[in-house]
Amino acid sequence: MHTEPQLTLDDIEAARRRIRDAVYYTPCERSQAISGITGQQVYLKLENRQMSGSFKERGALNKILTLTPEQSARGVIAASAGNHAQGVSYHATRRGIRATIVMPQTTPLVKVTATRRFGAEVVLHGANYDEAFAEAMRRRDAEELTFIHPFDDLTVIAGQGTIGLELLEQVPGLEAVVVPIGGGGLVGGIACALKSVKPSIRVIGVQTCKLPSMRAAVAASTPVTLEAATTIADGIAVRRAGSLTLPLVERYVDEIVTVEEDEIASAILLLLEREKMLAEGAGAAALAALLQRRTTLPPGAQTAVLVCGGNIDVTLLSRIIERGLVQDGRLIRLRIHLLDRPGALVELSQLIASHGVNIVDTLYNRAYYGVNLGDTTIDVTMETRGPDQVIELLEGLDAGSYRHERVS
């Protein structure tokens, strides 16, 4: 049994006054395209537009601005896989406060570079967040630094909750908000702000299927530590929900749903193509849930969707784009069997071209895949307009008596 959450609307309003002049009042724009796809009236809250590329700087700044002069003089420390690190680094350095950030050695290079650029000392330690966290605790005690937790701190949570106050101002008749969940600081703060002002607003949290730590915690009524897992939504890859955030989620969040990796990739791709907007995996998770109709929202609901971050490694982005194209049926690879004779490849290429499909890569093989003597196979990677064109192509191959199978 949990005690009542100690966070109040007054705490969030005080945080807003404190940080108002130093964080961006991010846009919350209605998306006509996504509204049409989902059947909701969708407004995108663009926290990827913050200076550090994510919402995390709100909570970090609120904590920094409540430090005593003695704490500021000694400095702060944080453990983070990236976004929290950048928020702490940026706002501490701007105020002349020494910041040390301990990051796992697997942290994407773009986040390490950005954190250093904002002025913090970056220490790469450990294979995961837990090991980085332990090192940060050791350094905190040894150097008498103030630790800024990425989510399980009421002052940090209050800072994230300021987004909820902005949403109430920006979306007329707001009925629902869809928020990614990692440790729970973002959804807990936003939900507390919204429900304190307008209890009828539905708050829906979204986690990756790989690490549904908050959903597990709610089911068990206590934080549960999950096995480590790799996900493209590294910003919400939290193995254990917070002890302070769980009661807030239990009280204020109406529903927690999960999304698959391919669904997140498709959401990233949709934001790029339709909204000209870059989101990281965690930043697109909430939209993925809406696109996949995982929520119980009624048609036409005035719905705000958090695009909570845009810090993504370029190499990962290229893989996500390719994965999203495959998921959408716009990139397909077929293994096609041919007679090994002059002109066979030309005839196949002409058939593919006749269906308006573009070949982007080929791999010829005579020795593998159980090919008969006198035959060959070719793996052909092709760009299409989508599943309907793929069906037309497959029917054309069948009509031409080509044996074929998809290659994953």
N, C-alpha and C positions, 0 to 999 in steps of 0.2 A: 504494500500500500504506500502510495507516494503522498508527500505533503503537497499542499497547494502551491502552484508556481508562484515564485516571489516577484516575477516581472510584472509591472503595471503599465498602464497607458501613460501615466505621468513620467515614468522612466524613459519611455520612448519619445515623448514630446520634449523632454529635457535633452535627450540625445540629439534630437533634430535641431534644437536651438544651438547646441554646442558645435555641431559639425556643418551647419547650414552653409557657411561661407567658404568651406574648403572642399566640399564634394559637389559633383555635378548633379543637378536636378535632371535626371535622365528622361528622355522622351518616352512616351507610352502611346505608340501610334497604332491606329486601326489598320489591320491588313485585310484589304479586300480579297486578295487571292486566297489567303489561308482561311478567312471566314467562309468563302465559297466551298473550299475543300472539306472543312470540318462541320459545317452547319451551325457553328457558333458565331457570335459577334466577337472576333478575336482582336485583342489589343496586345501588342508586344512591348513589354517593359524592358528597355534596352540598357541593362547594366553593363553590357560589354563596351559601352561608350565611356565608362569611367576612365580616369587618367591611367590607372593601373590595369585596366582591362576587365575588371570584375567588381561585383558588389562588395567584396571583402574589405575594401578600404573604409567603408562606413563604420563597421564594428571596430576595426583596428584604430581608427582615428578617435572614436569615442573613448576607447580605453586609454589611449595616449593622452588625451586632454584631461583625464581624471587623475593622472599621476601626480604625486607630491613633488616638490622641487628636489628632494633628496633622491627619489626614484628616477627622476629625469636625469639627474647628474650621473647616476651609476649606469644607466642604459637599460635597454630592453632586449629580450630574446624571444624567438618564436621557432616552432617547428612546423614546417609546411612543405607540401609538394609543389607550391607555386603561387597561387593567387593570394592567399593570406600573407605569404612572404612579401610579395610586391606591395601590398597595401601597408604593411608595417614599415617596410623599408622606405617607401615614398614619404609617408607622413611623419615618421620619426626623424628622418634626415632633414626634412624641411624645417623642423623645429630644433635642430642642433642636438638631437638625442642620438646617442650611439646605438645602432641596431645590429644584432647578430642573428642570423637566420640559419638554422640547421635544416638541411634538405636531404632527402634520400639520394643516394648515388644514381638512382634510375630517373630522377627528375628530368623532364624534357629540357633540352638546351635553351630553348627560347625563354623559359621561365627562370632558369639560373642566370642567364645573361641580363634579363630585364631587372631582376632583383639586385644584382650588382650595380647595374646602371643607375638605379635609384639611390644607391649610396650605402647599402648594408654590407657587412662582412658576411660572406656566404661560406658555410662549413658543410661540405658534402660528407655525409656519414650514414652508413647502414644501407641495407637492401630494401627497406620499407619505412613507412611512416613511424611505426612503433619504435624501431631502432633509432631513428632521428629524434623522436620525442624523448627517449631515454637519455640521449646525449645532451639534448637541450636542458633537461632537468639537472643533469650533472653540472653543466656549465652555470646554470642559474644559481645553484647552491654555492659553487666554488667562487663565483664572481659577484654574488649578491645582486643579480640582475632581476628585473621584473619580467615574468613570463606572460606573454599575451597569447592566450589560447585561441585557436581558430574558431571554436564554436561553443565550448562548455564554460562560458563566462557570462554572467548576466549583463555586464556592461557592454560586452561585444554583441550579445543578442539584441540589446536595446538599439544599438547602432544599426544592425541589419533591419530592425523593425521599422525604421524610418521610411523604408520603401512602401510599407503598408499605408502610411499617412499620405504619401504622394499618390498612390493608386486611388485613394478615396477622392482626391482632388481631380485626378486626370481622367477617370473613366466614369461618365455619367451613368447612374443606375447600376453600378457594379454589382454583379451577382455571384461571380466565382473567380478564384485565383488559383492557378496551377503553378506549383513551385517545386524545383528539384530539391531532393533531400540527400545530404551527406551525413554530417553529424547532427543536424537539426537546428543549428543556430539561425539560419535564414528563414526557414518555414516557421519556426517557433516565434521569432520576433514579428514577422509579418502577420501571422495568424492572431497573435495577441493584440496587435494594433487594430486589425480589421474587426475582430469579434467584439472588442471593447467598444467600438463605435457603432458597428452594424452587425449584430449577431447572426442575421440571416444569410450573410455572405458565406458561400461554401469555399472551404480551403482544401485543396487536393495536393498531396505530396507525391512526388515521383522519384523512384529509385531504379537503378539498373538491376536487372535480374542477377547479375554477377555478385552484387553485394547489397542485399536488401536489409541492412543492419537495423534500421529504424522499424521496419515492419516486423522483424523478428523480436525487437525489444517490446513493441506494443503487444504482440501476441503473448510474450512471456511476462509482461508487466515489470520487466527489469532489463537493463542493458545486457546484450548477449554478444560475445566476441565470435565473429565468423572467420572462417578460413580465408586466407589471403587469396585474391583473384585479380587478374589483369582485365582492365576495361578501358575502352576509349574515353569513357567519362571519368578521367582520373581525378577531376575536381570534386567528385562526390564518392570517391572510392574509400569510404570510411568503414572499417571493420567493426566498430563498436559505437553505438549511439551514445550521446552524452547523458550524464546523470541529471543535469539541469535542464537539458532540452526535452528529454522524454516526457516529464510531466506536462510541459507546454503542448507537446504534440498530442498527448492523450486528452487534454482538455479542449484544445482549440481546432485540431485538424480533423476534418470529416472523413477523409479517405486517403489511403496510401496505395498506389498502384506501381507496377513495375514495367519496364520496357527492355527489349532485347537490344543487343549490340547493333544488328543490322537496321533496326528501327531508328536508333539514334543516328546512324550514318545517313539514313535517308532524310532525316530531319535537318541535318547539317547541310546536305545537298540542296534541299528545298529552300532553306534560308539563303544560300548562296545564289541560287538561280532566280528565285521569285522575288526576294527582298533585297538582293545585293548586299547581304549582311553576313559577316563572319562570326560563327559561334564555335566554341569548343564543345567537346562531348557533353560535359555537364550542362553547358549553356543551352543545348538543344534537347535535353532529356524531357523537359516539361512539354515542349511542342510535340515531341514524339508520342507522348501519351495521348495527346489530343488527336493527332493524325491517325492513330491506331484505334481511336474510340474506346480507350480503356476506362474512361471516366463514366460516371452515371449522370452527367449533366444533360438537361433537356435541350432540345434544338433551340437555337436562337439566343441562348444565354449570353449576357454581357460578361465576357471572360477575359481576364488579364493573364498573360503567359509570361513568366520570367525568362528572359534570355540573360542568364546571370553571369556569363563570362565569354570572352573571345580570345583567350590566350591559348593558341594551339600551335604545336610544332609543325613546320611546313612539310616535313617528310610524312608525318602522321596524317596531315590534311590530304596529301596526295593519295595515300592509301584509303582514307575514308571516302574520298570522292570516287575512287575506283570501286570500292565496295558498295557504295550507294548506287552507282550505275548498274552494277551487277544485280543488286537487290531490286531495282526498278525495271529490270529487263532491257536496259539500254546498252549493256555490254554483255556479250555472250560469247562463249568459247565452245566450239563443236569439234569433235573428232570425226572426220569424214573419211570413209574408205574409198580408194580409187584404184582403177586398173593402172598398172605401172607402164604407161605407153605415152609416146609424144602426143601432146595436145590435150591430155586429160585435165591438167591443171587449168589450162586456158578455158576449157568448157565449163569447169566448176566456177571459175572466176566470173565468167559471163552470166551464169545462172544467178550467182549471188548479186551481181550488179543489176540484173534485170528486176530484182526486188527492192532496189534502192538501198541496199545494205552496204556499209563501208567496211572493208577489211583493214584492220590496223596491225595485225601480226599473224605470222604463219610459222609452223614448225613441221617439216617433212620428216617422216620416219618409215624405214623399210624393215627394221630389225626387231622392233618391239611390238607390244600390244597384240601378239598372236596373229600377225599379218601373214597371209599365205604368200608363197613364192609367186611372183608375177603381180602381186598387189602392193599397195602402199597405203599409208594413212597420212593425213595432214590435220594438225590442230590449227583451227582458224579462229582468231579472236576478231569479233566484229562489233561495230557500233550500229545500233538500231534506234528507231524512234520509240520503241517500247514493246510490250508483250504482243500486241496485235500484229506488228510487223514480223516479230519472231515466229508467230504461228504461220504467217504467210510463207516465210522462208522455209520452215520445216515441211510444209505441204509441198513446196516446189522441189525440195530435195527428194521427198518421197516419190513424187511424180517422175523424177529423173532417175529413179531406182538407185539412189545413193544411200548406202548404209551410214548411219550417223548416231552419235550419242553426245550428250552434254558432258563437258569436262568442268569440274568444280575447281 
